[in-house]
């Protein structure tokens, strides 16, 4: 049996590996969510700069009026 096969036969190794893999995926998802939020704010700033109303920007970006007001 190879070393890699022995590792997967070890329940403690599998548990630790699964925990690490889960943490990595959760971190990736958190990063995606943060990236989307930042892009929405950047889009809102551009739309405000183009002269759209806060209500139009909120509707177009799915941000709240409060979020838009913080940008002004």
SULSULFEN-V846912 format. One record per residue. N is the residue number from 0. D_CENTER is the distance of its C-alpha to the mean C-alpha in whole Angstrom. Layout:
n = [N;N]
d_center = [D_CENTER;D_CENTER]
This chain:
n = [0;1;2;3;4;5;6;7;8;9;10;11;12;13;14;15;16;17;18;19;20;21;22;23;24;25;26;27;28;29;30;31;32;33;34;35;36;37;38;39;40;41;42;43;44;45;46;47;48;49;50;51;52;53;54;55;56;57;58;59;60;61;62;63;64;65;66;67;68;69;70;71]
d_center = [41;38;36;33;35;36;32;31;34;33;32;30;29;27;26;24;23;21;20;18;17;15;14;13;11;9;8;7;5;4;4;3;2;4;5;6;8;9;11;12;14;15;16;18;20;21;22;24;26;27;29;27;27;25;25;24;21;20;21;20;16;16;16;18;21;21;18;20;23;21;21;24]
